Amino acid sequence: MKLTGRVVFRDIETGVWVLEGDDGTTYQLAGGDRKLKKDGQRIEAEGIVDGDTLTSAMVGPIFHVSTYRFV
């Protein structure tokens, strides 16, 4: 799946990185690397959405990033 949106740090529990998708959905980010985690940065990413896993942050489905680029 390909998604575009804005990377945001949310101060929930110990902190969580999310992608506020252009589709209106908030995804919890998994995978990628340190460079991906820049608050406010717009990205285009490919990966897999896992909507069945529960996390302590409970911000939305988990998006496992395989590749990304800054836009």
Secondary structure, DSSP 8 states (H G I E B T S, - for coil): -EEEEEEEEE-STT-EEEEEETTS-EEEEEES-GGG--TT-EEEEEEEEE-S---SS--S-EEEEEEEEE-
